[in-house]
Amino acid sequence: MPQYLSTIINLLPVVIPAIVGLVLGIVFRSRARKASLLVILASVVLLLQAVFQVVTNHFLVPLSGNGLLSWEAYSMIVSAGYFVFGAATLGLLLAAAFVEREPYRPAVPAAEATRTGEAVQPHRGTLVLTLGLISMLLFSPLGVVAWVLGVLELKAMDRGERDPGGRGTAIAGMIFGIIATVMMVVFLVAAAVFVYAYLSSPGWRY
């Protein structure tokens, strides 16, 4: 496997949650400004951790292999780095979970929430967001479904047929669906190129 492809695969468990956090923080910044800012900062820390991982694999490991850096020093640097990044990310996310918490408010009866005597259908933003997250983290093909449902949901809200309160979650789910779809296409193209290069190599025999 090419080294760059191996590096990308190793970075995905860190980069994908960072992208998810950045999207959620940006989409919901108007609804929960402080919490969104903390989530964005946590995502930036995750991206810095990915950079740190690349530096350790491509610079510190060769130094240790050449004897310019002892393996004990390498282990201490890596352990300290991951501890700092992990603790910072966890602390920011915990702070985001409890900042700007409002007292419980009872739900408004449906009869009082209608406008001009016409009931507005509940939004499906949560469904779109759930599908988008699943497509980002587990199953990329669901990204197409999240993308299409997000577009349909936003159009229904613009027509006044759906509750506009779920616009933020629908947008976030749609963005996740777009990202997952693009990642799936890129991965399929990369896999096809890799298979073609392997089959075209002189040492391959049918």
Phi, psi and omega in degrees: 000133179302149185296321181295324179292320177296321178296317180298316180297320179292333182274343184303318179298342178260319185288319182297312175300328178295317178296318178300314180296319179297316180296313180297318180296320180288319183293320185259017183293331180281336181273322180219086189296310183293315180297319179297320179298319179294320178294319177297318178297319178297323178293321177296321177298320177297320177295322176296325176296322177297319177296318178299321179296319178295318181297316181295321183285327188256348182236310184286321179298314176298324178297319179291323179294328178274358179085003179282342179220128182290153180293332176295317178294320178299315180298319179294318180296314182295315181297316179295320180296312180294326177295315181296312181295318179295316180294319179295316180296314180297317179297318179294320180291322176296320177296321179294331182287336186244351181283148178058033177284130182257153176299156180294135177238129179297150181293145178282131179303148183299327181295329180275344184268355181284152180243130178052034176077000180251126180284135177266132181293145179296148182284163177244029180299322180296321177296316180297317179296319179297314178296322179296318179294318179297321179293326179286322190260332188233310191222097186301323181303335176293346178299325178297318179296314179298321179299309183294314179298322178297317179297314179297320181294316180295322177295321178295323177293321178295329178277355180083015181270341181237155177297120182288355180294341180262017182298318182298314180292324178294319179296316180298315179297322179295319178297317177299320179296320178296314180298316180297320179296316179297317179298321180296316180296316179298317180296318180296319178295316179297319179295320179295318179296318180296316180295318179297317179295323180292316181290336181272355182291147182298330184278355182276138178229141179288000000 
